[in-house]
Amino acid sequence: MVHSLNQKGFEDIWVVDEVDHPEKQKNLDALIYSRWVGKDIFLKEVIGSKLPTCSAILHMGACSSTTETNEAYLRENNFEYTRSLAQYCLKKDVRFIYASSAATYGTGENG
């Protein structure tokens, strides 16, 4: 996503992700973005309406693990988090673009 935005000339991008593997960091190394922040910190800024003006929030899912069984974790990360972002965008008239995990990663039918 960031690479595609960079190719279109966008550089003032906030990357919100939990980078828990060196491979994820490696993917970001060659990209241009203005801030990288964890999802919990970002949510606090959203709820507190402390974000600077932005033109859009592109939300590419949450927990994409098909083997995750913790219902509370899934509800918090896949529903509540997304709802908070959507409510913020409605309140602030910010474009909200959402893709679920299946839309982002595929259904897995091809491996």
C-alpha positions as CSV (number, residue, x, y, z in Angstrom):
1,M,0.0,0.0,0.0
2,V,2.7,2.5,1.0
3,H,4.8,1.6,-2.1
4,S,1.7,2.3,-4.3
5,L,1.1,5.6,-2.6
6,N,4.8,6.6,-3.0
7,Q,4.5,5.8,-6.7
8,K,1.6,8.3,-6.9
9,G,3.7,11.0,-5.1
10,F,2.3,10.6,-1.6
11,E,4.9,10.8,1.2
12,D,3.1,12.2,4.2
13,I,1.9,8.8,5.2
14,W,1.4,7.4,8.7
15,V,2.0,3.6,8.8
16,V,0.0,2.0,11.7
17,D,1.2,-1.5,12.3
18,E,2.6,-3.8,14.9
19,V,5.9,-4.8,13.4
20,D,6.7,-7.9,15.3
21,H,8.9,-9.6,12.7
22,P,12.2,-8.3,11.1
23,E,10.7,-9.2,7.7
24,K,7.9,-6.6,8.2
25,Q,10.5,-3.9,9.1
26,K,12.5,-4.9,6.0
27,N,9.4,-4.3,3.9
28,L,9.2,-0.7,5.2
29,D,12.9,0.2,4.9
30,A,12.8,1.4,1.2
31,L,9.5,3.3,1.6
32,I,8.8,6.9,2.3
33,Y,6.5,7.7,5.1
34,S,6.3,10.4,7.8
35,R,5.4,8.4,10.9
36,W,5.3,4.8,12.0
37,V,3.1,4.2,15.1
38,G,1.6,1.2,16.9
39,K,-2.1,0.5,16.6
40,D,-2.8,1.2,20.2
41,I,-1.1,4.6,20.2
42,F,-2.9,5.5,17.0
43,L,-6.3,4.5,18.5
44,K,-5.7,6.8,21.5
45,E,-5.0,9.7,19.1
46,V,-8.1,8.9,17.1
47,I,-10.4,8.6,20.2
48,G,-8.9,11.8,21.6
49,S,-9.3,13.5,18.2
50,K,-5.6,14.4,18.3
51,L,-4.8,13.5,14.8
52,P,-3.7,16.2,12.4
53,T,-5.9,16.8,9.4
54,C,-5.8,14.0,7.0
55,S,-7.4,13.2,3.7
56,A,-8.1,9.5,4.3
57,I,-7.6,6.5,6.5
58,L,-6.9,3.3,4.6
59,H,-7.6,0.4,7.0
60,M,-6.3,-2.9,5.7
61,G,-7.8,-5.3,8.2
62,A,-6.8,-6.4,11.7
63,C,-6.1,-9.9,12.9
64,S,-5.7,-12.0,9.7
65,S,-5.0,-15.2,11.4
66,T,-7.5,-17.9,10.4
67,T,-6.5,-20.0,13.4
68,E,-7.1,-17.3,16.1
69,T,-9.7,-18.6,18.5
70,N,-9.7,-15.9,21.2
71,E,-13.1,-14.3,20.6
72,A,-12.5,-11.3,22.8
73,Y,-9.2,-10.5,20.9
74,L,-10.9,-10.9,17.6
75,R,-13.8,-8.7,18.6
76,E,-11.5,-6.0,19.9
77,N,-9.1,-6.0,16.9
78,N,-11.4,-6.8,14.0
79,F,-14.6,-5.1,15.1
80,E,-14.2,-2.5,17.8
81,Y,-11.0,-1.1,16.3
82,T,-12.5,-0.8,12.9
83,R,-15.7,0.8,14.3
84,S,-13.6,3.4,16.2
85,L,-11.8,4.4,13.0
86,A,-15.0,4.6,11.0
87,Q,-16.7,6.7,13.7
88,Y,-13.8,9.1,13.8
89,C,-13.9,9.4,10.0
90,L,-17.6,10.1,10.0
91,K,-17.2,12.7,12.8
92,K,-14.3,14.5,11.0
93,D,-15.5,14.0,7.4
94,V,-12.4,12.0,6.5
95,R,-12.5,9.4,3.8
96,F,-12.4,5.8,5.2
97,I,-11.3,3.0,2.9
98,Y,-11.5,-0.5,4.4
99,A,-10.4,-3.9,3.1
100,S,-11.0,-7.0,5.2
101,S,-8.3,-9.6,5.7
102,A,-9.8,-11.9,3.1
103,A,-9.9,-9.0,0.6
104,T,-6.3,-8.0,1.4
105,Y,-4.7,-11.5,1.5
106,G,-7.2,-13.6,-0.4
107,T,-9.2,-16.6,0.8
108,G,-6.3,-19.0,0.8
109,E,-7.8,-21.2,-1.9
110,N,-4.6,-20.9,-4.0
111,G,-2.2,-21.5,-1.1
